[in-house]
Amino acid sequence: MATSAFTRPYGRQSIDDDDVAAVVAALRSDHLTCGPQVPAFEAELATWLGAPHVTVCSSGTAALHLAYAALGLGHGDELITTPITFSATASAAYQVGATVRFADVDPVTGNLDPASVAALIGPRTRAIVAVHLAGLPANLDELAALAAPRAIYLIEDACHALGASYRGRLVASGAADAAVLSFHPVKHITTGEGGAVVLRDPERHRAAQRLRHHGIERDPARWSRSSPGPWYHEVVEQGFNYRLSDLACALGRAQLARLDGFLVRRRALADAYRTALVARFGGGANAPVRAPAVLPDRDSAHHLFPVAIDFAGLAVDRGALMTSLAARGVGTQVHYIPLPHHPFHRQRAGADAARLRPGADAYYARTLSLPMYPGLDDRDAAAVIDALADCLLELSQ
Ligand SMILES: Cc1ncc(COP(=O)(O)O)c(C=O)c1O
């Protein structure tokens, strides 16, 4: 069995015998791909989310591409999103020929700041893409209030947030025009690689299903000519092979059956972290290490547990801290380097890359993601915080 270099990596999958049995059964079945596991996984996901339509696909990145393409975004269109996200949120926009403007974020949550989004809206703006960073829902109502009256799409990059809720409703459940999920192993459920797109509009959903499979139209009522025989189908647009196999969907279904339990454990772990953090560093806005924000109108799905560390005040180097923690078996990560700092996104953003984003810079300067996954228990949380306190003490001397 493959093992991580870390006793406690920052994230990892949880696979049990039911997951293994589900994949083995699919492997022994007639269909390794394009079989019954695919619509079954889609239907179960739609039910779990309370979403109108779900299309599963080969990755979260593919899901973003499908969402943007199914909404008809393309050349000349501008998307506004957060700089504190994974590259794919923006690069999938470039795949459809659109351009991206990076707004600023709240320095505490790292989520899009609606006022900075409002300042960027212009005649070419076609979509606002909100990322629910680390699992904490973004300010969806404020963003929807900016988008809806201007016929701008609101898209949720919910790759961190399966199971999170905002004002009593699950994210990615169809409130926004589109939402995407990832099933990478560090996410809430995994299919190895995989993703899904939720599209509210049935025609957009049909488009996503078609684009996933080479742009093939299977509905005879929509063909350009009458069918000469049972082999007939029509390719009606540029499509892709973004299918998710039956093996992957079988794993996804088994994982989905465990999702409620995963979420309970992630939330309990977050509580254990908070207790340990207050015990070691004190609470409040001036504590040298602070837990992620808790907001009364939303529930995080705790994909990550990003703490805010006052590296400057403590005179501790983040890289040295990560190395010391790694030596103690504790894996950490930084989510994220603001996208305009990357050469590719800087070049794509042009002059806009240099615009000041103080919220993003402040968030980036302090953030460090601690281990967060269902395989950890409350004692792990206490041990990680002890290791963090010891390393900080050692490095600040
Ligand atoms: C916010 C966000 N969007 C999109 C993706 C892309 O997902 P995938 O790795 O499944 O392609 C990720 C993956 O980490 C992500 O974190």
The ligand as an SDF file (V2000), in Angstrom:
LIG
                    3D

 16 16  0  0  0  0  0  0  0  0999 V2000
  -11.1230   25.4680   -5.8700 C   0  0  0  0  0  0  0  0  0  0  0  0
  -10.7860   24.3720   -6.8420 C   0  0  0  0  0  0  0  0  0  0  0  0
  -11.2990   24.4250   -8.0850 N   0  0  0  0  0  0  0  0  0  0  0  0
  -11.0430   23.4630   -8.9960 C   0  0  0  0  0  0  0  0  0  0  0  0
  -10.2300   22.3910   -8.6990 C   0  0  0  0  0  0  0  0  0  0  0  0
   -9.9390   21.3740   -9.7440 C   0  0  0  0  0  0  0  0  0  0  0  0
  -10.3490   20.0930   -9.3640 O   0  0  0  0  0  0  0  0  0  0  0  0
   -9.6240   18.7870   -9.9430 P   0  0  0  0  0  0  0  0  0  0  0  0
   -8.3310   18.6390   -9.2260 O   0  0  0  0  0  0  0  0  0  0  0  0
  -10.5900   17.6980   -9.6290 O   0  0  0  0  0  0  0  0  0  0  0  0
   -9.4480   18.9980  -11.4030 O   0  0  0  0  0  0  0  0  0  0  0  0
   -9.6670   22.2980   -7.4240 C   0  0  0  0  0  0  0  0  0  0  0  0
   -8.7860   21.1750   -7.0930 C   0  0  0  0  0  0  0  0  0  0  0  0
   -8.0610   21.1840   -6.1390 O   0  0  0  0  0  0  0  0  0  0  0  0
   -9.9520   23.3150   -6.4720 C   0  0  0  0  0  0  0  0  0  0  0  0
   -9.4270   23.2610   -5.2430 O   0  0  0  0  0  0  0  0  0  0  0  0
  1  2  1  0
  2  3  1  0
  2 15  2  0
  3  4  2  0
  4  5  1  0
  5  6  1  0
  5 12  2  0
  6  7  1  0
  7  8  1  0
  8  9  2  0
  8 10  1  0
  8 11  1  0
 12 13  1  0
 12 15  1  0
 13 14  2  0
 15 16  1  0
M  END
$$$$
